[in-house]
Amino acid sequence: MTSFNTRSDDGQRHAEGPGFLYTIRIKGNSMAPRYRSGEYVVVDPGVRPKPGADVVVCLKDGRSLIKTLDWRQVGKVQLLSVNGDYPPITLMLDAIERIECITGRFIPEWRTRPPEWRCRPAEGGAA
């Protein structure tokens, strides 16, 4: 299951409201290969998710999921994983705090550079 924590180290969400984006670090492989563990997705709470959109689903019990919105009907939604090893999930809307749209992703530079590009300790002491 791909999950995340929407709270910072101090336990608060920051920069909430219209026009604010936030990022989430991926944990898990249910959305691989589209999103891989350790990558980040960009979430825009101001974009209304439509079927087929990748979404962040925050549940009232504190759990959070990153999935693709399959369908939304009266009282429930169905969510899909990209990784075929995970079955669809159907949730009742009353169990969901919010559903927000993923609008982008980025891979930290340290994950894209070859090892020889990474910083090494200085040789011969301090300059």
C-alpha positions in Angstrom: 0.0 0.0 0.0 1.3 3.4 -0.9 0.9 5.8 2.1 2.2 9.0 3.5 2.0 11.3 6.5 0.4 14.7 5.9 1.8 16.1 9.2 5.2 17.7 9.6 7.5 16.9 12.5 5.6 19.3 14.7 2.3 17.5 13.9 0.7 20.4 11.9 -0.2 20.7 8.3 1.4 23.8 6.8 0.2 26.2 4.0 -3.3 25.0 3.8 -5.9 26.8 1.8 -6.7 27.8 -1.8 -3.7 28.3 -4.0 -1.3 26.3 -1.8 0.4 23.1 -2.9 2.1 20.5 -0.8 4.3 17.5 -1.3 4.1 14.0 0.0 6.9 11.4 0.1 5.9 8.0 -1.3 6.2 4.9 0.9 5.3 1.6 -0.6 4.9 0.1 -4.1 1.2 -0.1 -4.8 1.6 2.8 -7.4 4.8 1.5 -9.0 6.1 2.0 -11.5 4.3 5.4 -11.9 5.5 6.5 -8.4 8.3 4.8 -6.5 9.0 4.7 -2.8 11.1 7.7 -1.9 9.8 10.0 -4.7 7.5 12.9 -3.9 4.1 13.9 -5.4 2.7 17.4 -5.6 -0.8 17.8 -4.3 -3.2 20.6 -5.2 -6.2 20.7 -2.8 -7.8 23.3 -5.1 -8.2 20.8 -8.0 -11.3 18.6 -7.9 -10.4 15.0 -8.6 -12.2 13.3 -11.5 -12.2 9.5 -12.3 -8.8 8.5 -13.7 -7.0 11.1 -11.6 -4.3 10.1 -9.1 -5.4 11.2 -5.6 -4.4 11.4 -2.0 -7.1 9.9 0.2 -7.0 10.9 3.9 -9.1 8.6 6.0 -10.8 9.7 9.2 -8.9 6.9 11.1 -5.6 8.6 10.3 -4.5 6.4 7.5 -3.7 7.9 4.1 -3.5 6.4 0.6 -2.2 7.4 -2.8 -4.3 5.8 -5.5 -6.1 6.4 -8.8 -9.8 7.4 -8.5 -11.8 4.8 -10.4 -15.3 5.9 -9.7 -17.4 7.9 -7.3 -21.0 7.0 -6.6 -23.5 8.0 -3.9 -21.9 7.2 -0.6 -18.7 5.5 -1.9 -15.6 5.6 -4.1 -13.4 2.9 -5.7 -9.7 3.3 -5.8 -7.1 1.5 -8.0 -3.4 0.8 -7.6 -1.1 0.9 -10.6 0.7 -2.2 -9.4 -1.5 -5.2 -10.4 -0.6 -7.1 -7.2 -3.0 -4.8 -5.3 -6.8 -5.2 -5.7 -9.2 -2.3 -6.0 -10.4 -0.7 -2.8 -14.0 0.5 -2.3 -14.5 2.9 0.6 -17.6 4.6 2.0 -17.4 8.4 1.8 -18.2 8.7 5.5 -14.8 7.1 6.3 -13.0 9.7 4.2 -11.8 13.0 5.5 -10.8 14.4 2.1 -9.7 13.4 -1.4 -7.1 15.7 -3.1 -5.6 15.6 -6.5 -2.0 14.8 -7.3 -0.9 17.3 -10.0 2.8 16.4 -10.4 5.8 14.5 -9.0 9.5 15.0 -8.6 12.4 12.8 -7.9 15.0 14.2 -5.4 18.3 15.0 -7.2 20.2 12.5 -5.1 18.1 9.7 -6.6 18.8 10.7 -10.2 22.6 11.4 -10.1 25.1 8.6 -10.6 27.0 7.7 -7.4 30.2 9.4 -8.7 28.3 12.8 -8.8 27.5 12.7 -5.1 29.5 14.7 -2.6 32.6 13.0 -1.1 34.6 14.0 1.9 37.3 16.5 1.1 40.7 14.9 0.6 43.7 16.3 2.5 41.8 18.0 5.3 40.0 21.4 5.4 40.7 24.0 2.7 
